[in-house]
Structure formats: structure tokens, C-alpha cells
Amino acid sequence: MLGSLNMDISVTVPRLPEPGATVLGSAARFTPGGKGANQAVAAARLGAGVRMAGCVGDDDFGRRLLAALREEGVDHDGVRVTAGAPTGLAMISVDPAGENIITVAPGANHEVGAAEIAAAASTPGDVLVICAEIPVPAIKAALTKAVLTKAGRYILNLAPAPPEPDAAAIVAAGVDWLVVNETEAGAVLGRPVRGLAEAGEAAAALLTAGARHAVVTAGAHGAALAGPDATDTVSAFRVDAVDTVGAGDTFVGALAVALAAGIPAAEAVRAASAAAATAATRPGAQAGMPRPADILAATGVGWPAG
């Protein structure tokens, strides 16, 4: 895993605030997060051996994030402690339906560079996952290294999508597996994407744009897959959502584990969708990430990767 590590500061609110509004919420909860670390934890809980590469600050939040990875059995030797920047923070508001607004202060995540890319590639693995909460040059360099070293499968979760034209240029350079949501797909394609049908159209368009496989997640509507061997849509699993923070990261981590286990593309996307739906039934990002038994209980789907 190459990506971000943040301390999440979460508040439950009666409604998400409009511009200029003040909303009183619950007491703040401080929990480990960051897309990269979340995806690492999601994969570890589903049985994978995981190595994390990224940056944290030399502060209490950074130490807490590293301790959380250790507790989950994630190798964090590739996480560099930086003296010049604080650990990244994510400020999260969550409403009663589980919807959220997230603002990220990247901090040390902006320090990710050559050392972290080398650390991510230093130990051969089945799947390399790259998230976009790190600088664009680091994303491009990591993708180039993956191609030049003929790495196995690699997944780019282009979340958040960088400003145009960087988003389109990254995909045009070639991506093995691209995973984006509707908003991020729209940023790459330059047009809105809404709902499962449009997600399917967008996934096909992303192949033309440069991805070998493309998955577009559409929240409560499901997910769409396009690739050389399969084109499919997966309807969302019906669950009682409590908190959708971390559901997308659970999807990416679960997809990586399923692909590493040799699960066919369409089945891997369905399994990842079940894992993400299960995560939405539980509060917190890393705290809510499921194990195989949790997925079976919430969705009826047996985890296919042993």
C-alpha cells in the first residue's frame, strides 16, 4: 500500500451544514484513518499480509497511527516519520443517514516521494495499491515504476481526483486497475456521472481513456466494472447504513485481496461491494472495517478469498 495516513476527527451532526451554517454535533472522536492506512487495515482484516508506505509527523497523532497499524498486523517499516510536517488530519461530519462531509489537511502526506515509492516496491507482492491523497508527482512516479518493474497487478484509487488535466493525464498514461466513484470518474472524463447506469458507461469510457480495468462505485446504487474479460454491474447490498466513512476504502482493500487470491474480476468486485456495504453498517473508518464473518452476517456473501 502506498498512500496516506490521517487522524480522523469525527462529529455526528443532526444534518450536514450548508455554506455559512453552524451545526452543533456530538463530542469529537479521534480515530486512525487516511485512505492508504484504511485500505491497508481493510486488506489485513480479510487475511492479507500487508505492507504500508507513507509519511506521518513526529507527533502524538503519528505515533497513534503507527500503533494502530501494528495492532492490525500491518508492516509499517515503509512509513517515514517526518520532522517538518505534522500528521495529516481529516475533519469529518456524519449525519444520521451515514452521509458525510470530509475535509483533509494533508500535512506529512505531502512529503511522500521517492523513498516511500521505493519502500512500497521493495518487497514483491501480489497487488500494489496506490491512493491519491499523496502528491501527483508521487502517483505518476509510482505508476511508472510499477510498469517498468513489471509489477503484478496494481490498483490506483484516484481519490480524491486531482485537478484537471492531471486526472485525465494519469489515466492516459496507463493504469492496470482504476477504482473511482462517480465524482472522480466525472473528473477524469470531464462530464457528470450519476447512478449505476452512467457508472457502467463511465467504466467503459475509462478503458478508452487508458485504464485496463475500471471500476466506478456508485454508493447506494452499486458498482460497475469494465475490462478485457468482463463488463458487469453489481447492485448494492441492502444494509442499514450507520456511517459510510471508510466504505470506499474497504472496497479497495477488499478488491486487492480478492484479486491477489485469483478471484475473477466480476466476482472480486461483488465481494468488494459486500465488504464495503458491511463497513457502512458500523461506525468509524478503520474501526468499522469487517472481517469475513461480518460480511457473511451483514450481506449473506461468503468471503471468497481464503
C-alpha positions in Angstrom: 0.0 0.0 0.0 1.3 3.4 -0.9 -0.8 6.3 0.4 -2.0 8.5 3.2 -2.3 8.2 6.9 -4.5 10.7 8.8 -6.0 11.1 12.2 -9.8 11.3 11.7 -11.7 13.8 13.8 -15.4 12.8 13.5 -18.5 14.5 14.7 -22.1 13.2 14.4 -24.5 16.0 13.4 -28.3 16.2 13.0 -27.8 17.4 9.4 -24.8 18.2 7.2 -24.2 22.0 7.3 -24.9 24.3 4.4 -22.4 27.0 3.5 -22.3 29.6 6.2 -24.3 27.5 8.7 -23.2 26.3 12.2 -24.4 22.9 13.3 -23.9 21.5 16.8 -22.9 17.9 17.0 -21.6 15.1 19.2 -18.4 15.0 21.1 -15.4 14.7 18.7 -14.0 11.2 18.2 -10.3 10.8 17.3 -9.7 7.6 15.3 -7.0 6.3 12.9 -7.7 7.0 9.2 -6.3 8.1 5.9 -7.2 6.3 2.7 -3.9 4.4 2.4 -3.9 3.2 6.0 -7.7 2.4 5.8 -7.1 0.3 2.7 -4.2 -1.5 4.4 -6.3 -2.3 7.5 -9.3 -3.5 5.3 -7.0 -5.9 3.5 -5.3 -7.1 6.7 -8.7 -7.9 8.3 -9.6 -10.0 5.3 -6.5 -12.1 5.7 -3.8 -10.5 3.6 -0.2 -9.8 4.5 0.1 -6.0 4.1 3.0 -3.5 3.9 2.2 0.2 4.3 4.4 3.0 2.8 3.7 6.7 3.5 4.5 9.5 5.9 3.4 10.7 9.4 4.6 13.6 11.5 6.8 13.3 14.6 3.9 13.9 16.9 1.4 12.0 19.1 -1.1 11.5 16.2 1.6 9.9 14.1 2.6 7.6 16.9 -1.0 6.6 17.4 -1.4 5.8 13.7 1.7 3.6 13.7 0.4 1.8 16.8 -2.9 1.2 15.1 -1.2 -0.4 12.1 0.9 -2.7 14.5 -2.3 -3.8 16.2 -3.7 -4.9 12.8 -0.6 -6.8 11.9 0.3 -4.3 9.1 4.0 -3.9 8.3 4.8 -0.2 8.7 8.6 -0.2 8.1 7.9 1.8 5.0 6.2 4.7 6.9 8.6 7.6 7.3 8.3 9.9 10.3 8.9 13.5 9.1 10.1 16.3 11.4 9.0 19.1 9.0 5.2 18.5 8.8 2.5 17.4 11.2 0.5 14.2 10.7 -2.4 14.6 8.3 -5.9 15.3 9.7 -9.4 14.6 8.4 -12.3 16.6 9.7 -15.5 14.6 9.3 -19.1 15.4 9.8 -21.6 12.5 9.7 -25.4 12.8 9.6 -28.0 10.2 10.9 -28.2 8.5 7.4 -24.5 7.9 7.4 -23.7 10.5 4.8 -20.6 12.7 5.4 -18.6 15.7 4.5 -14.8 15.3 4.8 -12.1 18.0 4.8 -8.5 16.8 4.8 -5.4 18.7 5.9 -2.7 16.5 4.3 0.3 17.5 6.4 3.0 14.9 6.2 1.2 13.1 3.4 2.5 15.8 1.1 6.1 14.6 1.9 5.6 11.2 0.2 8.2 10.8 -2.5 11.0 8.6 -3.8 11.8 6.9 -0.5 8.2 5.8 0.0 7.8 4.6 -3.6 10.9 2.5 -3.2 9.6 1.1 0.1 6.3 0.2 -1.5 8.1 -1.7 -4.2 10.9 -3.2 -2.1 9.0 -6.4 -1.2 7.4 -8.3 -4.1 3.6 -8.6 -3.6 0.6 -9.8 -5.5 -1.1 -6.4 -5.7 0.2 -2.8 -5.2 -2.4 -0.3 -4.2 -1.9 3.5 -4.7 -4.2 6.1 -3.3 -4.4 9.7 -4.4 -4.1 11.5 -1.0 -0.4 12.0 -1.9 1.3 14.4 -4.3 0.5 13.9 -8.0 4.3 13.5 -8.9 4.5 10.6 -6.5 1.4 9.0 -8.0 2.9 9.3 -11.5 6.3 8.0 -10.4 4.8 5.0 -8.6 2.8 4.1 -11.7 5.9 4.4 -13.9 7.9 2.2 -11.5 5.1 -0.4 -11.4 5.2 -0.6 -15.2 9.0 -0.5 -15.6 9.5 -3.2 -13.0 6.7 -5.3 -14.5 5.0 -5.4 -11.1 2.0 -7.7 -10.7 -1.5 -6.2 -10.5 -1.7 -2.7 -9.3 -4.7 -0.6 -8.3 -4.9 3.2 -8.5 -7.7 4.6 -6.3 -7.8 8.1 -7.8 -9.5 9.5 -4.7 -9.6 12.4 -4.4 -9.2 13.0 -8.1 -6.5 15.7 -8.7 -7.5 18.8 -10.7 -7.7 18.7 -14.5 -5.7 18.0 -16.6 -3.8 15.8 -14.1 -6.6 13.3 -13.5 -7.0 12.5 -17.2 -3.2 12.5 -17.8 -2.6 10.0 -15.1 -5.2 7.6 -16.6 -4.0 8.2 -20.1 -0.5 7.1 -19.1 -1.9 3.6 -18.4 -3.4 2.0 -15.2 -3.9 -1.7 -14.6 -6.9 -1.3 -12.3 -8.6 2.1 -11.8 -11.1 2.5 -9.0 -13.1 5.7 -8.7 -16.5 6.9 -7.5 -19.0 8.9 -9.6 -17.5 12.2 -8.8 -13.9 11.1 -9.5 -15.0 9.4 -12.8 -16.6 12.7 -13.8 -13.3 14.5 -13.1 -11.4 12.2 -15.4 -14.0 12.2 -18.2 -15.0 15.8 -17.9 -18.7 15.1 -17.5 -21.1 14.3 -14.7 -21.6 10.6 -13.7 -24.8 9.8 -11.7 -26.3 6.4 -10.9 -25.4 2.8 -11.8 -26.2 3.0 -15.5 -24.0 6.0 -16.0 -21.3 4.4 -13.9 -21.3 1.5 -16.3 -21.0 3.9 -19.3 -18.2 5.7 -17.4 -16.3 2.5 -16.7 -16.3 1.6 -20.4 -15.2 5.2 -21.2 -12.3 4.9 -18.7 -10.9 1.9 -20.7 -10.8 4.1 -23.7 -9.1 6.8 -21.6 -6.3 4.4 -20.7 -7.3 2.0 -17.9 -7.0 -1.7 -18.5 -9.7 -2.4 -15.9 -12.0 0.3 -14.5 -14.4 0.1 -11.5 -16.8 3.0 -10.9 -18.6 2.8 -7.5 -22.0 4.5 -7.2 -22.6 4.4 -3.5 -26.0 3.0 -2.6 -26.7 2.2 -6.2 -23.8 -0.4 -6.6 -20.7 -0.6 -8.7 -19.8 -1.0 -12.4 -16.8 -2.9 -13.9 -15.3 -2.8 -17.4 -12.3 -4.7 -18.5 -10.9 -7.1 -21.2 -12.5 -10.1 -19.6 -15.7 -8.8 -18.0 -18.2 -5.9 -18.1 -20.7 -6.0 -15.3 -22.7 -4.1 -12.8 -23.2 -5.1 -9.2 -26.4 -3.8 -7.4 -25.8 -2.5 -3.9 -26.4 -4.8 -1.0 -29.3 -3.6 1.2 -28.0 -2.8 4.6 -28.8 -0.3 7.4 -26.1 2.3 6.9 -24.7 3.9 10.0 -21.5 5.6 8.7 -20.2 5.5 5.2 -16.8 6.9 6.1 -14.3 4.2 5.1 -16.7 2.2 3.0 -14.9 3.1 -0.2 -11.5 2.3 1.3 -12.9 -1.0 2.4 -14.0 -1.7 -1.2 -10.4 -1.0 -2.5 -8.7 -3.1 0.2 -11.1 -6.0 -0.3 -10.8 -5.8 -4.1 -7.0 -6.1 -3.7 -7.3 -9.1 -1.5 -9.7 -10.8 -3.9 -7.6 -10.2 -6.9 -4.5 -11.4 -5.2 -6.3 -14.6 -4.4 -7.0 -15.1 -8.1 -10.8 -14.4 -7.9 -12.2 -13.5 -11.3 -12.8 -9.8 -11.9 -16.6 -9.7 -11.7 -16.7 -11.9 -8.6 -13.9 -9.8 -7.0 -16.0 -6.6 -7.5 -19.0 -8.3 -6.0 -17.1 -9.4 -2.9 -15.6 -5.9 -2.5 -19.1 -4.4 -2.7 -20.3 -6.8 0.0 -17.3 -5.8 2.2 -18.0 -2.1 1.6 -21.7 -2.5 2.4 -20.8 -4.2 5.7 -18.4 -1.4 6.6 -21.2 1.1 6.2 -23.2 -0.7 9.0 -20.5 0.1 11.6 -19.3 3.4 12.9 -15.8 4.7 12.2 -13.4 4.1 9.3 -10.8 1.6 10.4 -13.0 0.6 13.4 -15.8 -0.4 11.1 -13.8 -2.4 8.7 -15.1 -6.0 8.5 -13.7 -9.5 8.8 -15.1 -12.3 6.6 -17.7 -13.4 9.3 -19.0 -9.8 9.5 -19.5 -9.7 5.7 -21.4 -13.0 5.8 -23.7 -11.9 8.6 -24.5 -8.5 7.0 -24.9 -9.5 3.4 -25.1 -13.3 3.1 -21.9 -13.3 1.0 -19.2 -15.7 2.0 -15.8 -14.2 1.6 -14.3 -15.9 -1.5 -10.6 -15.5 -0.6 -9.4 -17.9 1.9 
